[in-house]
Amino acid sequence: MRVVRWSPDLELPEVPRVVALGAFDGVHLGHARTIQAMRSIAHQRDAQAAILTFDPSPREFANGLRRPGRRLTTLEEQLYYLRRLGVDLAVVFEFPGEIHSVEPEDFVRNVLVGQVNAVHVTASNAHRFGHMGRGDIDLLQKLADELGFEVEVVRSLSVGDERVSSTRIRNLLDAGKVLEAGALLGRPYAVYAPVVGGRGMGAELGFPTANLSIPPEKILPHDGVYAGRSGAVREGDYSELEQPRPAAINVGLAPTVRGDERIVEVHLVGEQCDLGGASLKVEFLRRLRDERKFESLEALTGQIGRDVDEVVEAAEAPQSEQLGEFDRVCATEYVVRRPGLE
């Protein structure tokens, strides 16, 4: 997959492209449906499958200010999942940036058609574009008739009688409902982060932990203790886990031993190894309990032991079919890897 940053003078090879529009934060099952429709058409028309997306995501902003901890996927994670879905080209717009002031009609004429050479566009019926979000599907279809491209409106995906959306997933994570969030993503919610030095308190208690440096834009589940899986990942490849293990994950303040610093620390169950300099993929499978302050380190150690038993049980239990749905979408016949666009 080729990735380019947009600018007003961007020049791309003049080949036909089928384009999916959207922010695509999280690359959830609803996004996968839109991209699946797009790449199916691209396959039929022998065209490139292209995505137009944003970095930062518009959803990270409120009243003109960027808020930390509101993004489901960092740009690197997002591009990885788009690559797995068979996208050939990703055009990334800085937000806010020059594109923010482009009027909807100019965006379609000059960017979508003029620069990207779109012959077919897919988008959800709720998609907005252009300055102040004034462009909508009706305008897109009107301009399509004039400029000679086609538009397909992708029906929203619903799970449990409610539309799958990035906002819905954020709300679930804010409530600590990682299993429900994973069902909408089609895979467990995960963070990818380098290991950083800690105080070594976990090792003293008999449960060594890896402290993670989480990107500031990344949303974390509600504070608490979670069962999950974890393993080291290679740079740029978020699927290759080395020795994946059951993992006890603590998100929050660790009040018994710290008290005022929000952290993410992970205990990998089993034989310990040196994780210095490594990056971990951490998947959240189930919430176990709230954080709480214990009267003694002995009481804390006893609770951690019980947590680890639950972690092993959760990691070894058969996983819901819903958590494998994203992989199934990625494996469909329209994932076409084009030479030079890997």
Residue pairs with C-beta under 8 A, 6 or more apart in sequence:
1 79
1 82
1 83
1 87
1 88
1 89
1 90
1 341
1 342
2 88
2 89
2 90
2 340
2 341
3 79
3 89
3 90
3 92
4 10
4 12
4 89
4 90
4 91
4 92
5 92
5 94
6 91
6 92
6 93
6 94
6 99
6 111
6 115
7 98
8 98
10 91
10 115
11 115
12 89
12 115
12 116
12 117
14 117
15 47
15 48
15 117
16 45
16 46
16 47
16 48
16 117
16 119
17 42
17 47
17 48
17 49
17 50
17 89
17 116
17 117
17 118
17 119
18 38
18 39
18 41
18 42
18 45
18 47
18 48
18 49
18 50
18 118
18 119
18 120
18 121
18 122
19 38
19 50
19 51
19 52
19 112
19 116
19 118
19 120
19 121
19 122
20 34
20 35
20 37
20 38
20 49
20 50
20 51
20 52
20 121
20 122
20 123
21 52
21 121
21 122
21 123
21 127
21 129
22 31
22 34
22 51
22 52
22 53
22 123
22 124
22 127
23 53
23 54
23 57
23 58
23 59
23 166
24 31
24 51
24 53
24 78
24 82
25 57
25 59
25 71
25 72
25 73
25 78
25 166
26 72
26 73
26 166
26 169
26 185
27 73
27 78
27 81
27 82
27 85
27 185
27 326
28 72
28 164
28 165
28 166
28 169
28 184
28 185
28 186
29 157
29 159
29 164
29 184
29 185
29 186
29 325
29 326
29 329
30 124
30 156
30 157
30 163
30 164
30 165
30 184
32 85
32 186
32 326
32 329
33 154
33 157
34 122
34 123
34 124
34 154
35 49
35 51
35 82
35 85
35 86
35 87
36 85
36 329
36 332
36 334
37 122
37 152
37 154
38 49
38 120
38 122
39 49
39 85
39 86
39 87
39 334
39 335
39 336
40 334
41 47
41 120
41 122
41 152
42 48
42 49
42 88
42 120
42 334
42 336
43 49
43 333
43 334
43 336
45 119
45 120
47 119
47 120
48 88
48 89
48 338
48 341
49 86
49 87
49 88
49 89
49 336
50 87
50 88
50 89
50 90
50 91
50 116
50 118
51 82
51 87
51 89
51 90
51 91
52 91
52 93
52 112
52 116
53 78
53 82
53 90
53 91
53 92
53 93
54 92
54 93
54 94
54 95
55 75
55 92
55 93
55 94
55 95
56 66
56 71
56 95
56 217
57 70
57 71
57 95
58 95
59 70
59 71
59 166
59 167
60 66
60 67
60 70
60 71
60 217
61 67
61 95
61 96
68 216
68 217
69 216
69 217
69 218
69 219
69 220
70 170
70 217
70 219
71 217
71 218
71 219
72 166
72 169
72 170
72 173
72 189
72 219
73 81
74 192
74 215
74 217
74 218
75 92
76 192
76 236
77 192
77 238
79 90
80 236
80 237
80 238
80 239
81 326
82 90
84 239
84 330
84 335
85 329
85 330
85 335
86 330
86 334
86 335
86 336
86 337
88 336
88 338
88 341
89 341
91 116
93 99
99 107
99 111
100 131
101 131
102 110
102 111
102 130
102 131
103 130
103 131
103 134
104 129
104 130
104 131
104 134
104 135
104 139
105 130
105 135
105 139
105 143
106 130
107 129
107 130
107 135
108 135
108 139
108 140
108 143
108 147
109 143
109 147
112 118
112 121
112 149
113 147
113 149
118 149
119 149
119 150
120 149
120 150
120 151
120 152
121 140
121 144
121 149
121 150
121 151
121 152
122 151
122 152
122 153
122 154
123 137
123 140
123 151
123 153
123 154
124 153
124 154
124 156
125 137
125 153
125 154
125 155
125 156
126 156
127 136
127 137
128 134
128 135
128 136
129 135
129 136
129 140
137 151
137 153
140 151
141 151
144 150
144 151
156 163
156 164
157 163
157 164
158 164
159 183
159 184
162 168
164 184
168 184
169 181
169 184
169 185
169 189
170 219
172 178
172 180
172 181
172 184
173 181
173 189
173 219
173 220
173 221
173 222
174 219
174 221
174 222
175 222
176 221
176 222
176 223
176 224
176 287
177 287
178 188
178 189
178 221
178 226
178 284
178 285
178 286
178 287
179 285
179 286
179 287
179 320
181 189
181 221
182 188
182 189
182 284
182 285
182 320
182 322
182 323
183 320
183 322
183 323
185 326
186 322
186 323
186 324
186 325
186 326
186 327
186 328
186 329
187 323
187 324
187 325
187 326
187 327
188 228
188 229
188 283
188 284
188 285
188 323
189 221
189 283
189 284
190 238
190 281
190 282
190 283
190 284
191 212
191 214
191 218
191 220
191 264
191 281
191 282
192 233
192 238
192 279
192 280
192 281
192 282
193 212
193 213
193 214
193 215
193 218
193 264
193 279
193 280
193 282
194 212
194 213
194 277
194 278
194 279
194 280
195 210
195 211
195 212
195 213
195 275
195 276
195 277
195 278
195 279
195 280
196 211
196 212
196 213
197 211
198 209
198 210
198 211
198 265
199 257
199 258
201 257
202 208
202 209
202 265
202 267
203 209
205 297
205 300
205 301
205 304
206 301
207 248
207 267
207 301
207 304
207 305
207 308
208 267
208 272
209 250
209 265
209 266
209 267
210 265
210 266
210 267
210 268
210 275
210 278
210 280
211 263
211 264
211 265
212 263
212 264
212 265
212 266
212 280
212 282
214 220
214 264
220 251
220 264
221 251
221 284
221 287
222 251
222 287
223 251
223 252
223 253
223 262
223 290
223 291
224 250
224 251
224 252
224 287
224 288
224 289
224 290
224 291
225 248
225 249
225 250
225 251
225 287
225 288
225 289
225 290
225 291
225 307
226 248
226 249
226 250
226 251
226 284
226 285
226 286
226 287
226 288
227 246
227 247
227 248
227 249
227 285
227 286
227 287
227 288
227 307
227 310
227 311
227 313
227 314
227 315
228 246
228 247
228 248
228 249
228 266
228 282
228 283
228 284
228 285
228 286
228 311
228 314
228 315
229 241
229 244
229 245
229 246
229 247
229 282
229 283
229 285
229 315
230 241
230 244
230 245
230 247
230 249
230 266
230 268
230 280
230 281
230 282
230 283
231 241
231 242
231 243
231 244
231 245
231 268
231 280
231 281
232 241
232 242
232 243
232 275
232 278
232 279
232 280
232 281
233 239
233 240
233 241
233 242
233 279
233 280
233 281
234 240
234 242
235 279
238 281
241 281
243 273
245 268
245 269
245 270
245 315
246 268
246 269
246 270
246 308
246 311
246 312
246 314
246 315
246 316
247 266
247 267
247 268
247 269
247 282
247 283
247 311
247 315
248 266
248 267
248 269
248 304
248 307
248 308
248 311
249 264
249 265
249 266
249 267
249 282
249 284
250 263
250 264
250 265
250 266
250 291
251 262
251 263
251 264
252 262
252 263
252 291
253 259
253 260
253 261
253 262
253 263
253 291
254 261
254 263
254 265
254 291
255 291
255 292
255 293
256 293
256 294
256 297
256 300
257 297
257 300
259 293
264 282
266 280
266 282
267 304
267 308
268 275
269 308
269 311
269 312
269 315
285 314
285 315
285 319
286 314
288 307
288 310
288 311
289 307
294 300
294 303
